Amino acid sequence: MNEVLKGNRLTDEINFAAAADVFKQLSDITRLRVFCLLCHSEQCVSAISELMNMNSPAVCHHLKQLKNSGLIVSRREGKEVYYKAADNEKVNTLHIATEKIMKVCCIEDDTKMTDRYGVLDKTKLAHQVHAYLLEHIGERITIEELSKQFLINPTTLKAAFKEVYGNSLAAHIKEHRMERAEWLLLTTSDSISQISEAVGFSSQSRFSQAFKKTYGVLPIDYRRQKLG
C-alpha cells in the first residue's frame, strides 16, 4: 500500500501543513533563486545583492523567510554574516527536486545572462551588450538605458564590460564609431553631417573633434587625403 495511505496519513494535517509551508516559501521565484544559489555556495548579503541584481533590504527579506523555515543557516565573521543552505535531508531533497523539475520544464535559453542559480555570466553579458550597441551604433544609448534593457545595474554592467573587453564601454564603442565613420568617409559620398548622425553623434562639431582626436585630422581633410 502507498506510504501516504498507511495509517490514514492523509488526515495528518500537521505534517501536511509543515510541508505546505516549505513549498509556500519556495513559491516565490526570487526566493527560490536565492535558495538554489545558497545550495551551491556560501554568500554574504552584498554578494547576493550583486549576483541577483537586488538591493540589500530585499535580499535580507528573503534570507529571513528562508532561515525561519529552516532552509538556510548563517554564521558571523567579523561584521559580515554569511549564509548557506542547511545541511539536512529536507533541504537536500528540495534542492534535488528543484533541479530535476527545472531540467524537465525548462528549455535552455542561450540568451539568458544568468545560470539557473541566478549567477551572472559576465562574459555573456558583455558580448550581448557589445552586439546590441553595434547593431544600434547610430543611436545615442546611455548606460541607464542599457541597464534597463539588460536588467543589470549600471555599475555591474560597466564592470563586466571592462573585464571582458579591457576598456570602458564608452571608449570601446567610440572606437567602433570612429572605424565606421572612416569606412563611410571612404566608401560613400555622404556628407560629414550625415556620417556624424549615422555613427551616433549629436552634432557635427563633436563628431569632427572626436574624429580628429582619433585620426589626427578633421574628417573632411581625411577624405581628401585618402581619396584625392
URNOR-V721615 format. One record per residue. N is the residue number from 1. RES is the residue in one letter. SS is DSSP state (H for helix, E for strand, L for the rest). Layout:
BEGIN
N/RES/SS
N/RES/SS
END
This chain:
BEGIN
1/M/L
2/N/L
3/E/L
4/V/L
5/L/L
6/K/H
7/G/H
8/N/H
9/R/H
10/L/H
11/T/H
12/D/L
13/E/H
14/I/H
15/N/H
16/F/H
17/A/H
18/A/H
19/A/H
20/A/H
21/D/H
22/V/H
23/F/H
24/K/H
25/Q/H
26/L/L
27/S/L
28/D/L
29/I/H
30/T/H
31/R/H
32/L/H
33/R/H
34/V/H
35/F/H
36/C/H
37/L/H
38/L/H
39/C/H
40/H/H
41/S/L
42/E/L
43/Q/E
44/C/E
45/V/H
46/S/H
47/A/H
48/I/H
49/S/H
50/E/H
51/L/H
52/M/H
53/N/L
54/M/L
55/N/L
56/S/H
57/P/H
58/A/H
59/V/H
60/C/H
61/H/H
62/H/H
63/L/H
64/K/H
65/Q/H
66/L/H
67/K/H
68/N/H
69/S/L
70/G/L
71/L/L
72/I/E
73/V/E
74/S/E
75/R/E
76/R/E
77/E/E
78/G/L
79/K/L
80/E/E
81/V/E
82/Y/E
83/Y/E
84/K/E
85/A/E
86/A/L
87/D/L
88/N/L
89/E/H
90/K/H
91/V/H
92/N/H
93/T/H
94/L/H
95/H/H
96/I/H
97/A/H
98/T/H
99/E/H
100/K/H
101/I/H
102/M/H
103/K/H
104/V/H
105/C/H
106/C/L
107/I/L
108/E/L
109/D/L
110/D/L
111/T/L
112/K/L
113/M/L
114/T/E
115/D/L
116/R/L
117/Y/L
118/G/L
119/V/L
120/L/E
121/D/L
122/K/H
123/T/H
124/K/H
125/L/H
126/A/H
127/H/H
128/Q/H
129/V/H
130/H/H
131/A/H
132/Y/H
133/L/H
134/L/H
135/E/H
136/H/L
137/I/L
138/G/L
139/E/L
140/R/L
141/I/L
142/T/L
143/I/H
144/E/H
145/E/H
146/L/H
147/S/H
148/K/H
149/Q/H
150/F/H
151/L/L
152/I/L
153/N/L
154/P/H
155/T/H
156/T/H
157/L/H
158/K/H
159/A/H
160/A/H
161/F/H
162/K/H
163/E/H
164/V/H
165/Y/H
166/G/L
167/N/L
168/S/L
169/L/H
170/A/H
171/A/H
172/H/H
173/I/H
174/K/H
175/E/H
176/H/H
177/R/H
178/M/H
179/E/H
180/R/H
181/A/H
182/E/H
183/W/H
184/L/H
185/L/H
186/L/H
187/T/H
188/T/L
189/S/L
190/D/L
191/S/L
192/I/H
193/S/H
194/Q/H
195/I/H
196/S/H
197/E/H
198/A/H
199/V/L
200/G/L
201/F/L
202/S/L
203/S/L
204/Q/H
205/S/H
206/R/H
207/F/H
208/S/H
209/Q/H
210/A/H
211/F/H
212/K/H
213/K/H
214/T/H
215/Y/H
216/G/L
217/V/L
218/L/L
219/P/H
220/I/H
221/D/H
222/Y/H
223/R/H
224/R/H
225/Q/H
226/K/H
227/L/H
228/G/L
END
